Amino acid sequence: MTPDDIQHVTRSFARAFAAKRDIAQRFYDSLFARAPHLRAIFPEEMGLQQEKLNGTLATLVREMHRAPILGETLDALARRHVYYEALPEHLPLIGDALVDALVAETPGGLSRAEEAAWRAAFAWISGIMAPAMADEFERREAARSAGVAPTLPPGAIVRDRQRAARGS
C-alpha cells in the first residue's frame, strides 16, 4: 500500500462516512448474496454488527498511516474472528463486498484510483489477517486436541471491554 493509496482511501472515506449506514447495509447484503452460508454466523438483528463494521473501518482508516499499530490491531481482530467462525478464505469475499458497497453508496462514488486504493488496502489488511487467523485456528485446535477448552487470544476480552467503554 502506497502513500497515494492511503491518501485516496482517507479522502474517499471522508465522503463515505456520511453514508456509513447505507454502506454497512449494502456490505452485508452483498456479502450474504455472495456467500449465503455466512449469514448463519451473524446475529439475526444486524444493527449492532453494522455499527461495529463502521467503527472498525473508521479505526482502520484513521490508523492506516501507522502500519505497526494497525498491524497489531488487525492481528487481534483476526484472532478474535476465528472464534466467530471466520476463516481466511472469507477475506476475498469480504474485500469484494466492501469495495462494492463503497462504490455504490459513497456520495459521488469512487474514482478508479480510489477503488484501486481500497482494493490495495484490503489486500494489505488480508495479508496481515489471514496468517493470524490461520495461527489462531491452529492454536485453538491444539488446545482442543490436548483436551483443553480453547480460550480467546490473550487480551481479547480486555480489548473488547476497552472498546465498549469508549464506544468503538
C-alpha positions in Angstrom: 0.0 0.0 0.0 1.5 3.3 -1.1 1.2 6.8 0.4 -1.1 7.6 -2.5 -3.3 4.6 -1.7 -3.6 5.8 1.9 -4.5 9.3 0.7 -7.1 8.0 -1.7 -8.7 5.8 1.0 -8.6 8.5 3.6 -10.2 11.1 1.3 -12.9 8.8 -0.1 -13.7 7.6 3.4 -14.4 11.2 4.5 -17.1 11.2 1.8 -18.3 7.7 2.6 -18.7 8.3 6.3 -21.8 10.3 5.6 -23.4 7.2 4.1 -21.9 4.7 6.6 -25.3 3.1 7.5 -26.1 2.5 3.8 -22.6 1.2 3.2 -22.8 -1.2 6.1 -26.2 -2.4 4.9 -25.0 -2.8 1.3 -21.9 -4.6 2.5 -23.7 -7.3 4.4 -26.4 -7.7 1.7 -23.5 -8.1 -0.8 -21.6 -10.5 1.4 -24.6 -12.7 2.1 -25.5 -12.7 -1.6 -22.0 -13.9 -2.5 -21.8 -16.4 0.4 -25.3 -17.2 1.9 -23.7 -19.8 4.3 -22.0 -16.9 6.1 -25.4 -15.5 7.2 -25.6 -18.1 9.9 -22.6 -16.8 11.8 -24.1 -13.4 12.3 -26.8 -12.2 14.6 -30.4 -12.0 13.4 -30.5 -8.3 14.1 -27.6 -6.7 12.3 -27.8 -3.1 13.7 -25.0 -3.6 16.2 -23.0 -5.6 13.7 -23.2 -2.7 11.2 -22.1 -0.2 13.9 -19.1 -2.5 14.7 -18.2 -2.6 11.0 -18.4 1.2 10.7 -16.3 1.6 13.9 -13.7 -0.9 12.6 -13.5 0.9 9.2 -13.0 4.3 10.9 -10.2 2.8 13.0 -8.5 1.2 10.0 -8.6 4.4 8.0 -7.5 6.6 10.9 -4.5 4.3 11.7 -3.6 3.4 8.1 -0.6 5.6 8.1 0.8 3.9 11.3 1.3 0.4 10.0 2.9 -1.1 13.1 0.0 -0.1 15.3 -2.6 -1.1 12.7 -0.8 -4.4 12.3 -1.3 -5.2 16.0 -5.0 -4.2 15.7 -5.5 -6.4 12.7 -3.8 -9.3 14.2 -6.0 -9.1 17.3 -9.1 -8.6 15.1 -8.3 -11.7 13.0 -7.6 -13.9 16.0 -10.9 -12.8 17.7 -12.8 -13.5 14.5 -11.7 -17.1 14.4 -14.0 -17.6 17.4 -16.9 -16.2 15.3 -16.1 -19.0 12.7 -14.5 -16.6 10.3 -11.9 -18.2 8.0 -9.0 -16.8 5.9 -10.8 -17.9 2.7 -13.7 -15.5 3.6 -11.4 -12.5 3.3 -11.6 -12.1 -0.5 -15.4 -12.2 -0.3 -15.3 -9.6 2.4 -13.0 -7.3 0.4 -15.1 -7.6 -2.7 -18.3 -6.9 -0.8 -16.7 -3.9 1.0 -15.4 -2.3 -2.2 -18.8 -2.9 -4.0 -20.6 -1.2 -1.1 -18.2 1.7 -1.1 -18.5 2.2 -4.9 -22.3 2.0 -4.8 -23.0 4.1 -1.7 -20.2 6.7 -1.3 -21.6 10.1 -2.2 -20.1 10.8 -5.7 -19.0 7.2 -6.0 -15.3 6.2 -6.0 -12.9 7.2 -8.7 -10.9 4.4 -10.4 -7.9 5.4 -8.3 -9.9 5.3 -5.1 -11.4 1.9 -5.9 -7.9 0.6 -6.7 -6.6 2.1 -3.4 -9.4 0.4 -1.4 -8.5 -2.9 -3.1 -4.8 -2.4 -2.3 -5.7 -1.5 1.3 -7.8 -4.6 1.7 -5.1 -6.8 0.2 -2.7 -5.4 2.7 -5.2 -6.0 5.5 -5.8 -9.5 4.4 -2.1 -10.1 4.2 -1.9 -9.5 8.0 -5.2 -11.1 9.0 -5.0 -14.4 7.0 -1.8 -15.7 8.7 -3.1 -14.5 12.1 -6.4 -16.3 11.6 -4.5 -19.5 10.5 -2.3 -19.3 13.5 -5.2 -18.8 15.9 -7.1 -21.7 14.3 -4.1 -23.9 14.9 -3.7 -22.7 18.5 -7.4 -23.4 19.1 -7.2 -26.9 17.5 -4.1 -27.7 19.5 -5.9 -26.8 22.7 -8.9 -29.0 21.7 -6.6 -31.9 20.9 -5.0 -31.6 24.3 -8.4 -31.7 25.9 -8.3 -28.1 26.9 -11.2 -25.7 26.2 -10.0 -23.1 23.7 -9.8 -19.6 25.1 -9.9 -16.3 23.4 -6.5 -14.9 22.5 -4.6 -13.2 25.3 -6.0 -9.7 26.0 -9.0 -10.1 23.7 -11.6 -9.7 26.4 -9.8 -6.7 27.9 -9.5 -5.1 24.4 -13.2 -5.7 23.8 -14.2 -4.1 27.1 -11.9 -1.1 26.5 -13.5 -0.7 23.0 -17.0 -0.9 24.5 -16.1 1.6 27.2 -15.0 4.2 24.6 -17.8 3.3 22.2 -15.8 2.0 19.3 
